[in-house]
Amino acid sequence: MSAAVTDVAFHFGAPDKVAYAVRLLRKAVGTGARVLVVADGEQLARLDAALWGSAATDFAVHCFADASQQAVALSPVVLSDYEGLASSPALDVLVNLGDGMPGAFERHARVIEVVSTQEEERLLARQRWKNYAAQGYSPDSKNLNLRS
């Protein structure tokens, strides 16, 4: 994919990144999108638990990237750590909950960087923003603090 194809957006100001990700994933799955979520192992475990803790009507089917090929192929949400990202499938949306720059992000039609309110995390997000811009992308910014 070329730089013109992948849409990059930063969602700044998430007070609880996992809770925000759960809502974001429900919305994306509701539109028929398939989503790859990348984060460190601890965040992925928290997200997995939060998704399992959802009401049955809000449950988002998901699996880890190291599940069987069939499970990964059928799951609308796939969870991966940074090490497994290169072998993870290219899906409609890549959601980055961590502080690292996701490799091979351009394989996805859309990238959403979820950023908390913590200053250290915001500084790391600014570095990723600069990295995307240096590669010819024009990231969009959404300030979650402005939402009512």
trRosetta pair geometry for C-beta under 8 A, 3 or more apart (Angstrom, degrees):
i j d omega theta_ij theta_ji phi_ij phi_ji
1 5 4.4 -114 -171 72 104 139
1 6 5.7 97 127 -41 135 98
1 106 4.8 -165 72 158 103 87
1 107 6.3 159 9 -107 119 26
1 108 7.9 -109 23 43 160 25
1 109 7.8 -153 -127 -90 157 48
2 5 5.3 102 57 -3 67 102
2 106 7.7 -54 179 -171 3 125
3 6 6.7 -66 -148 41 35 95
3 106 7.2 -58 -87 -122 50 123
3 135 6.3 -178 -104 134 123 84
3 136 3.9 -8 -159 99 174 114
3 137 5.4 -135 -162 -70 101 68
5 106 7.6 84 70 -169 102 84
5 109 6.8 -83 155 -128 90 62
6 105 6.7 108 -172 130 155 85
6 106 5.0 -118 -25 -132 150 59
6 108 6.3 75 -125 80 108 64
6 109 6.5 -168 -113 -164 58 21
6 110 6.9 167 -161 -89 65 24
6 111 6.2 33 173 -10 110 103
6 137 6.8 -46 88 -110 101 122
7 109 6.8 11 19 149 93 66
7 110 4.6 -17 64 -113 99 79
7 111 7.1 -173 90 27 51 65
7 140 7.5 -4 179 4 92 117
8 105 7.8 53 -97 143 107 135
8 110 7.7 171 -78 -161 32 54
8 111 4.7 -6 -113 63 72 109
8 113 7.4 25 -175 -11 88 106
8 132 5.1 -174 144 -159 172 150
8 137 4.9 49 11 167 138 137
8 138 7.6 158 51 75 103 34
8 139 4.3 -64 108 -102 108 80
8 140 7.1 159 94 17 56 70
9 110 7.3 -5 10 -172 105 99
9 111 7.1 168 28 89 61 61
9 112 5.3 -14 71 -112 96 69
9 113 7.1 -165 97 26 46 75
9 139 6.4 152 -99 -165 24 79
9 140 4.4 -21 -111 65 83 98
9 141 7.4 177 -160 -78 68 19
9 142 6.2 28 175 -7 112 109
10 112 7.9 146 -99 -163 22 53
10 113 4.5 -24 -110 68 71 110
10 115 6.0 12 -175 -5 99 125
10 125 6.2 110 -146 178 132 120
10 129 6.4 -29 -46 -85 148 106
10 139 5.7 44 -15 166 99 129
10 140 7.2 -169 25 89 67 50
10 141 5.2 -14 65 -112 101 66
10 142 6.9 -176 91 28 51 70
11 14 6.3 53 122 -46 102 110
11 20 7.3 -179 124 160 136 139
11 24 7.8 -153 12 -90 171 141
11 112 6.1 18 -9 -176 112 100
11 113 6.9 178 23 84 68 53
11 114 5.2 -16 65 -111 109 62
11 115 6.6 170 83 24 53 76
11 142 4.8 -19 -111 71 66 110
11 144 5.7 56 173 -47 89 112
12 115 4.8 -18 -112 71 59 119
12 122 7.0 58 -143 -118 108 98
12 125 7.2 149 -100 124 93 161
12 141 6.3 2 -4 -165 119 94
12 142 6.9 169 22 81 73 51
12 143 5.3 -27 71 -110 104 59
12 144 6.3 -162 86 9 45 86
12 145 7.6 -42 112 -3 85 96
13 115 7.2 32 -10 92 36 86
13 116 7.6 23 -149 179 13 27
13 117 5.5 44 -139 -84 54 83
13 143 5.5 52 4 -166 138 65
13 144 4.1 -165 82 55 98 87
13 145 4.0 -97 -176 -31 155 91
13 146 8.0 97 65 -3 162 67
14 17 4.8 91 108 -92 134 59
14 19 8.0 174 179 66 104 82
14 20 4.1 -77 -144 -9 124 161
14 114 5.4 6 -6 -179 153 97
14 115 6.6 139 16 78 97 36
14 116 5.3 -70 72 -102 80 51
14 117 7.3 -144 65 -29 36 75
14 144 5.4 52 -72 45 58 164
15 19 7.9 -20 81 56 82 125
15 20 7.8 134 45 -43 59 116
15 116 7.1 71 -131 -152 13 83
15 117 5.9 9 -99 -10 55 125
15 144 8.0 -135 -12 112 72 127
16 19 4.0 39 102 21 119 115
16 20 6.3 157 86 -16 63 86
16 116 7.9 39 -90 -119 13 104
17 20 5.6 -58 -145 41 31 112
17 21 6.1 35 155 -24 66 107
17 43 7.3 -27 98 -146 126 121
17 97 5.4 126 155 -153 127 98
17 114 5.2 124 -147 130 98 122
17 115 7.9 -61 -99 -175 115 3
17 116 5.3 -73 -48 -69 107 96
18 21 5.6 -52 -146 34 31 113
18 22 6.6 37 153 -24 63 100
18 43 6.8 -159 -77 -160 100 79
18 46 4.9 -82 -100 127 152 113
18 47 5.2 -145 -138 -83 94 69
18 50 5.2 151 158 -18 112 157
18 97 7.5 59 -82 -153 59 144
19 22 5.7 -47 -152 27 33 114
19 23 6.9 29 152 -12 62 103
19 50 6.9 -137 -86 -153 52 148
20 23 5.9 -58 -156 38 35 108
20 24 6.1 35 149 -20 69 111
20 114 6.0 162 100 -154 127 132
20 144 7.1 -24 -123 -135 141 161
21 24 5.4 -55 -142 41 33 114
21 25 6.0 34 158 -21 68 106
21 37 6.7 78 -168 -131 129 136
21 47 5.7 -43 97 -121 141 117
21 50 7.9 98 75 83 99 144
21 95 6.4 130 -134 148 100 146
21 97 5.8 -14 -76 -88 144 126
21 114 6.1 -96 -73 -21 91 173
22 25 6.0 -55 -146 36 26 109
22 26 6.5 29 154 -20 61 105
22 47 7.2 -173 -65 -148 81 76
22 50 5.1 -105 -70 135 132 121
22 51 6.2 -168 -118 -80 96 67
22 54 6.7 176 -168 -74 123 119
22 60 7.5 -173 -154 11 66 131
23 26 5.8 -54 -149 34 31 112
23 27 6.4 29 154 -17 64 107
24 27 5.8 -58 -152 37 29 111
24 28 6.3 26 154 -17 66 109
24 95 6.6 130 118 -115 138 147
24 112 7.0 -164 -174 116 145 158
24 114 7.3 -131 -8 -81 162 131
25 28 5.7 -54 -142 39 32 110
25 29 6.0 29 160 -16 67 108
25 35 5.9 -142 -124 65 82 157
25 37 7.3 -31 -85 -59 122 131
25 51 7.2 -38 87 -101 153 114
25 60 4.8 53 131 -151 113 176
25 62 7.6 -6 180 -72 146 130
25 77 5.5 34 -159 -102 123 141
25 95 7.5 -92 -74 1 87 162
26 29 6.0 -57 -143 40 25 107
26 30 6.2 32 154 -25 61 110
26 54 7.7 170 -78 -140 122 153
26 58 5.8 -24 -118 -167 138 86
26 60 5.5 -121 -84 -59 61 117
27 30 5.6 -57 -151 33 28 117
27 31 6.9 20 154 -14 62 105
28 31 6.0 -63 -158 36 33 105
28 33 4.3 -73 179 68 87 123
28 35 5.1 66 117 -51 150 132
28 76 8.0 167 113 155 92 111
28 92 7.8 172 -175 88 113 123
28 93 5.8 -92 -147 34 143 154
29 32 7.7 60 -176 -68 35 13
29 33 6.8 -95 -81 62 29 72
29 35 7.1 -82 -61 5 78 117
29 60 5.0 170 -7 -132 158 101
29 61 7.5 148 -145 36 146 75
29 76 4.7 95 -123 126 100 145
29 77 6.5 -51 -72 -43 120 104
33 76 7.4 95 96 -171 47 103
33 91 7.8 94 168 156 78 102
33 92 4.3 -124 -156 84 89 149
33 93 5.4 38 163 -5 132 117
34 75 7.9 104 -145 107 102 57
34 76 5.1 -127 -113 -151 68 57
34 77 7.5 -160 -160 -67 59 36
34 78 7.6 28 172 -3 97 100
34 91 4.1 -115 110 -158 100 114
34 92 5.0 120 50 8 68 99
34 93 7.4 174 88 28 43 78
35 76 6.8 36 20 149 80 73
35 77 5.1 -6 66 -112 97 73
35 78 7.3 -175 96 28 51 66
35 91 6.0 179 -101 120 8 141
35 92 6.8 -49 -73 64 54 90
35 93 4.5 -23 -111 73 81 104
35 94 7.6 158 -161 -91 65 21
35 95 5.9 18 -176 -6 114 111
36 65 7.7 48 -144 -83 101 114
36 78 5.0 -21 -111 69 70 101
36 80 6.2 -6 -174 13 99 119
36 85 8.0 108 156 -135 131 79
36 88 5.6 116 -146 146 136 133
36 89 6.8 -167 -77 72 127 72
36 90 7.9 -75 -17 -137 145 23
36 91 4.6 151 -25 28 96 124
36 93 7.2 -177 28 93 65 53
36 94 5.0 -20 70 -110 100 70
36 95 7.2 178 87 25 47 69
36 108 6.9 -125 36 -90 117 136
37 44 7.3 148 111 -112 110 86
37 47 6.6 -137 133 142 155 165
37 77 6.6 15 -9 -172 112 95
37 78 7.1 179 23 86 71 47
37 79 5.1 -21 67 -110 104 66
37 80 7.1 155 80 27 52 67
37 94 7.9 155 -90 -164 26 50
37 95 4.7 -20 -110 68 74 104
37 97 6.3 22 -175 -11 99 114
38 80 5.3 -28 -101 79 76 89
38 81 7.1 88 -155 -157 73 14
38 82 6.2 83 -178 -82 113 58
38 85 5.5 27 -115 -94 134 117
38 88 7.8 -159 -81 27 102 165
38 94 6.6 4 -1 -173 112 96
38 95 7.2 171 23 85 66 52
38 96 5.3 -19 67 -110 100 66
38 97 7.1 -178 85 25 46 75
38 98 6.4 -76 125 16 78 113
38 100 7.8 -88 137 71 117 106
38 102 5.1 118 64 -107 158 119
39 43 3.7 -90 151 87 136 128
39 44 5.2 170 72 -53 103 78
39 47 7.0 118 36 -10 149 137
39 79 7.7 -40 33 -161 96 92
39 81 7.0 -60 81 -113 44 57
39 96 7.3 139 -73 -167 69 48
39 97 3.8 -20 -82 69 123 106
39 98 4.2 154 -135 -44 56 96
40 43 5.3 88 56 14 72 102
40 44 7.1 -140 97 -7 34 93
40 81 6.3 40 -142 -136 32 98
40 82 7.2 -15 -88 -8 59 103
40 98 5.2 118 -21 -111 77 127
40 100 8.0 114 -59 -3 86 115
41 44 5.6 -59 -145 38 30 112
41 45 6.3 32 157 -21 66 104
41 81 5.4 -8 -64 -91 71 132
42 45 5.8 -54 -151 33 30 111
42 46 6.6 28 152 -16 63 105
43 46 5.6 -54 -150 37 35 112
43 47 6.2 34 152 -19 68 106
43 97 5.2 -174 154 115 144 127
43 98 6.3 -170 33 -77 153 83
44 47 5.6 -53 -144 38 32 111
44 48 6.2 37 154 -23 65 105
44 64 7.4 75 167 -112 132 100
44 79 4.9 126 -150 172 109 123
44 80 7.7 -149 -105 63 142 11
44 81 6.3 -88 -19 -70 148 79
45 48 5.6 -50 -145 34 30 114
45 49 6.4 30 155 -16 63 105
46 49 5.8 -56 -149 38 30 110
46 50 6.3 29 153 -19 65 108
47 50 5.6 -55 -145 38 32 111
47 51 6.2 32 156 -20 66 105
47 79 6.5 169 89 -115 126 133
47 97 7.0 -169 -57 -15 139 172
48 51 5.9 -55 -148 36 28 109
48 52 6.4 23 155 -13 63 107
48 62 7.2 -145 -117 100 72 130
48 64 7.6 -13 -90 -63 134 96
48 79 6.4 -73 -69 -12 97 172
49 52 5.8 -58 -147 41 30 108
49 53 6.1 28 154 -20 65 112
50 53 5.6 -59 -144 39 30 112
50 54 7.2 54 150 -45 59 87
51 54 5.9 -29 -164 -7 37 117
51 59 7.1 85 172 -150 76 66
51 60 5.5 -79 -147 57 112 95
51 62 5.5 -8 150 24 164 138
51 77 7.5 -156 -127 94 155 153
52 59 7.9 30 -124 -131 31 102
54 58 4.4 -118 174 95 116 102
54 59 5.0 161 87 -88 116 55
54 60 7.0 63 30 6 163 76
55 58 4.7 69 58 20 85 104
55 59 7.1 -122 93 -39 40 77
56 59 5.6 -24 -148 -15 34 120
60 76 6.9 -104 -173 80 86 113
60 77 5.3 49 147 -7 113 145
61 74 7.9 -62 140 128 137 86
61 75 5.7 -143 131 -137 95 73
61 76 5.7 87 69 26 96 94
61 77 6.7 156 91 27 52 94
62 75 5.8 84 -139 -172 27 122
62 76 7.4 -67 -82 68 62 68
62 77 3.7 -40 -102 86 96 109
62 78 7.0 -177 -157 -77 77 24
62 79 6.2 57 168 -24 118 103
63 67 4.1 -45 164 1 125 158
63 71 4.6 151 -122 150 175 113
63 72 6.2 -119 84 -81 128 54
63 75 4.4 -132 14 -67 103 162
63 77 7.6 140 19 89 52 67
63 78 6.2 -19 69 -116 74 67
63 79 7.2 -148 106 22 30 87
64 67 5.3 127 63 -32 69 93
64 78 7.4 73 -169 -166 15 67
64 79 5.0 -49 -108 71 59 96
64 80 7.2 123 -167 -82 66 50
65 72 6.5 58 -142 -112 46 125
65 78 5.4 78 -82 169 74 108
65 79 6.5 -124 -22 84 80 43
65 80 3.8 38 -22 -90 141 97
65 81 8.0 -129 32 18 126 59
65 84 4.7 148 85 141 139 134
65 85 7.9 -130 -73 -86 175 35
65 87 7.2 125 157 92 123 86
65 88 4.5 -59 -133 -103 138 100
65 89 7.9 -167 -133 7 95 75
66 84 6.3 -92 -52 -124 93 149
67 71 4.0 -73 134 84 127 137
67 72 5.6 160 71 -50 96 83
67 75 7.5 75 62 -16 147 145
68 71 4.6 95 57 4 83 101
68 72 7.0 -154 91 -3 43 86
69 72 5.8 -58 -147 41 32 110
69 73 6.0 32 155 -22 66 110
70 73 5.7 -57 -145 37 28 112
70 74 6.3 13 161 -8 64 113
71 74 6.1 -68 -146 44 26 101
71 75 5.9 27 160 -30 67 115
72 75 6.0 -54 -134 28 26 112
72 78 5.7 49 -143 -111 82 128
72 89 6.2 148 157 -13 114 125
73 89 7.7 129 -91 -64 55 158
75 78 5.6 116 95 -71 122 77
78 88 6.3 157 126 -161 133 111
78 89 6.5 98 20 40 168 102
78 91 6.7 167 26 -36 117 147
80 84 4.5 -133 -159 91 99 108
80 85 5.3 131 129 -84 132 60
80 88 4.5 -53 -73 -76 161 146
81 84 5.4 81 54 19 73 101
81 85 7.4 -103 101 -37 39 84
82 85 5.5 -28 -155 -13 38 122
82 98 6.8 -90 -53 68 110 161
82 100 5.1 6 -97 76 144 158
82 102 7.3 -136 -120 -113 84 62
82 103 7.5 94 -167 6 84 100
84 87 5.9 -70 -166 53 64 97
84 88 5.8 80 135 -49 85 101
85 88 5.3 -49 -146 15 35 121
85 102 6.0 -158 -153 -157 155 85
85 103 5.5 129 102 53 130 92
85 104 6.6 168 139 45 100 107
86 103 6.0 -18 -73 98 85 130
86 104 6.0 116 -114 -2 61 139
90 104 7.8 -101 -90 147 97 112
90 107 3.7 -107 -115 152 120 113
90 108 5.9 -156 -162 -72 78 62
91 94 7.1 134 61 -67 91 67
91 108 6.2 5 68 -117 56 102
92 108 6.8 56 132 -161 17 87
92 109 5.3 -30 -160 34 57 118
92 110 6.7 8 150 28 70 99
93 108 6.3 83 -141 179 12 125
93 109 7.0 -48 -71 63 53 86
93 110 4.7 -22 -111 74 77 103
93 111 7.5 157 -162 -90 62 25
93 112 6.4 8 -174 0 110 107
94 102 6.0 177 157 123 136 164
94 105 5.6 -142 71 -140 159 80
94 108 4.1 177 -19 13 104 170
94 110 7.2 -176 27 95 66 53
94 111 4.8 -17 68 -111 102 74
94 112 7.3 176 88 26 51 64
95 111 7.9 161 -86 -162 29 51
95 112 4.9 -16 -111 68 73 102
95 114 6.4 24 -175 -16 96 112
96 100 7.6 -130 -161 72 119 66
96 102 5.1 -131 -89 -32 122 123
96 105 7.9 -31 -49 -106 125 125
96 111 6.8 17 -10 -174 108 97
96 112 7.2 -174 24 90 70 50
96 113 4.9 -15 62 -112 112 66
96 114 6.8 -174 83 21 56 73
96 128 7.9 -164 105 -166 156 162
97 114 5.4 -9 -107 57 62 118
99 121 6.4 -113 -96 -128 103 76
99 124 4.5 -15 -157 145 101 158
99 125 7.9 -92 -133 -56 67 65
101 105 7.9 -90 170 -24 74 131
101 128 5.3 174 -95 -118 85 93
101 131 5.5 -52 -115 103 140 166
102 105 4.6 97 93 -72 104 105
102 111 7.1 -170 54 -139 135 124
104 107 5.1 10 160 -8 93 119
105 108 6.1 -58 -175 31 56 108
105 111 5.0 24 -177 -88 119 140
108 111 6.0 111 83 -67 124 76
113 125 6.2 140 147 -140 132 102
113 128 6.2 160 -123 108 154 144
113 129 8.0 -135 55 -68 162 76
113 139 7.7 -12 18 -147 126 136
115 121 5.9 162 -160 137 80 105
115 122 6.0 92 170 -98 126 60
115 125 4.3 7 -105 -78 137 158
116 121 4.9 44 48 78 95 158
116 122 7.8 -104 75 -50 60 78
117 122 7.7 -5 -168 -49 24 116
117 145 7.6 93 -99 -69 110 116
118 121 4.3 73 75 13 99 110
118 122 6.8 -170 91 -12 49 86
119 122 5.4 -54 -145 35 34 114
119 123 6.4 37 155 -22 67 101
120 123 5.8 -52 -153 32 32 112
120 124 6.7 29 151 -15 64 104
121 124 5.7 -53 -150 38 36 111
121 125 6.3 39 150 -22 66 105
122 125 5.5 -52 -147 35 33 115
122 126 6.6 40 151 -24 64 99
123 126 5.7 -47 -152 28 34 114
123 127 7.0 36 148 -19 61 100
124 127 5.6 -50 -157 31 38 114
124 128 6.8 37 147 -17 66 101
125 128 5.5 -51 -151 36 38 111
125 129 6.3 47 147 -25 67 101
126 129 5.3 -46 -148 31 35 119
126 130 6.6 37 151 -18 64 101
127 130 5.7 -52 -152 35 33 111
127 131 6.4 37 147 -22 64 104
128 131 5.3 -51 -150 34 36 117
128 132 6.5 38 152 -18 67 100
129 132 5.9 -54 -153 35 30 109
129 133 6.3 27 151 -16 65 109
129 139 5.5 -108 -137 41 82 152
130 133 5.5 -55 -144 40 33 113
130 134 6.1 37 155 -24 66 105
131 134 5.8 -51 -145 33 28 112
131 135 6.7 18 155 -11 60 108
132 135 5.9 -69 -157 41 31 106
132 137 4.1 -63 170 67 92 128
132 139 5.2 74 96 -45 147 113
133 136 7.8 105 -176 -25 31 8
133 137 6.3 -91 -81 69 33 71
133 138 7.2 62 -111 -100 77 43
133 139 6.9 -77 -59 5 84 98
143 146 4.8 67 97 -3 104 110
144 147 5.6 -34 -166 5 54 118
